[in-house]
Amino acid sequence: MRPSIFNYFDCTLWLSTQKQETKGTIMAADANKVQVVIFFLYASIFLLGMNGEVIGVKACPLYCLDVEYMTCNGTTVDPPRCNCCLAPKGCILHLSDGNSVHCG
């Protein structure tokens, strides 16, 4: 039995419908990718802060100097910090061997 011409057109119509559904699915996937990119863009802007300053992390070395006392702006600060990473800028660490370390 030969296939009729109506079966051919029905099959062609079904294939074209499937292609349109697949194209819609691909467009939906592309829209999801755009939404993810926009989310990460907004998240990075939020992390930069309101003033546009970059949020940073200060990494301190894991060693301590033998500090007897610390002076900041001419006044003695108690308790002294063990290295310049932990001390405020402009302070001086006075070591037990008589040397001084300026923290800048």
C-alpha positions as CSV (number, residue, x, y, z in Angstrom):
1,M,0.0,0.0,0.0
2,R,1.4,3.4,-1.0
3,P,1.3,6.2,1.5
4,S,-1.2,8.8,0.5
5,I,-0.4,12.4,-0.1
6,F,-2.4,13.4,3.0
7,N,-0.1,11.3,5.3
8,Y,2.9,13.1,3.8
9,F,1.4,16.5,4.5
10,D,0.4,15.5,8.1
11,C,4.0,14.3,8.7
12,T,5.5,17.5,7.3
13,L,3.1,19.6,9.4
14,W,4.1,17.6,12.5
15,L,7.8,18.1,11.8
16,S,7.5,21.8,11.3
17,T,5.6,22.0,14.6
18,Q,8.4,20.1,16.4
19,K,11.0,22.5,15.0
20,Q,9.1,25.5,16.3
21,E,8.7,23.9,19.8
22,T,12.5,23.2,19.8
23,K,13.3,26.7,18.7
24,G,11.1,28.0,21.6
25,T,12.9,25.8,24.1
26,I,16.3,27.1,22.9
27,M,15.2,30.7,23.1
28,A,13.9,30.0,26.7
29,A,17.3,28.5,27.6
30,D,19.1,31.6,26.2
31,A,16.8,33.8,28.2
32,N,17.7,31.9,31.4
33,K,21.4,32.4,30.6
34,V,20.8,36.1,30.2
35,Q,19.0,36.2,33.6
36,V,22.0,34.4,35.2
37,V,24.4,36.9,33.7
38,I,22.3,39.9,34.9
39,F,22.1,38.3,38.4
40,F,25.8,38.1,38.7
41,L,26.2,41.6,37.3
42,Y,23.9,43.0,40.0
43,A,25.6,40.8,42.7
44,S,29.0,42.2,41.8
45,I,27.8,45.8,41.8
46,F,26.3,45.1,45.3
47,L,29.7,43.7,46.5
48,L,31.5,46.8,45.3
49,G,29.4,48.8,47.7
50,M,27.5,52.0,47.5
51,N,30.6,54.2,47.0
52,G,32.2,52.0,44.4
53,E,35.0,51.0,46.7
54,V,36.3,47.5,46.3
55,I,35.9,45.4,49.4
56,G,39.3,44.0,50.3
57,V,40.8,41.5,52.7
58,K,44.0,42.2,54.6
59,A,46.3,39.2,54.9
60,C,48.6,39.4,57.9
61,P,51.8,37.4,58.2
62,L,51.7,34.8,61.0
63,Y,54.7,35.9,63.0
64,C,55.1,38.1,66.1
65,L,58.0,40.4,66.9
66,D,59.3,40.6,70.5
67,V,57.6,44.0,71.2
68,E,58.1,45.7,74.5
69,Y,55.8,48.6,73.9
70,M,54.1,50.5,71.0
71,T,53.7,54.3,70.5
72,C,51.1,55.9,68.3
73,N,51.3,59.7,67.8
74,G,53.6,60.0,70.7
75,T,51.5,58.2,73.2
76,T,52.1,54.7,74.5
77,V,49.5,52.2,73.5
78,D,48.7,49.2,75.7
79,P,48.6,46.3,74.8
80,P,51.2,46.5,72.0
81,R,50.5,44.6,68.7
82,C,52.9,41.9,67.7
83,N,53.6,43.1,64.1
84,C,52.8,46.1,61.9
85,C,50.0,44.3,60.1
86,L,48.0,44.4,63.4
87,A,49.1,47.9,64.4
88,P,47.5,51.1,63.1
89,K,49.4,53.0,60.5
90,G,51.9,55.5,61.8
91,C,52.6,53.6,65.0
92,I,56.1,52.5,66.1
93,L,56.8,49.1,67.6
94,H,59.7,49.3,70.1
95,L,61.4,45.9,70.2
96,S,63.1,44.3,73.3
97,D,66.5,44.5,71.6
98,G,66.3,48.3,71.4
99,N,65.4,48.5,67.7
100,S,62.2,50.2,66.5
101,V,59.9,49.3,63.6
102,H,57.8,52.1,62.0
103,C,54.4,50.9,60.7
104,G,53.4,52.8,57.6
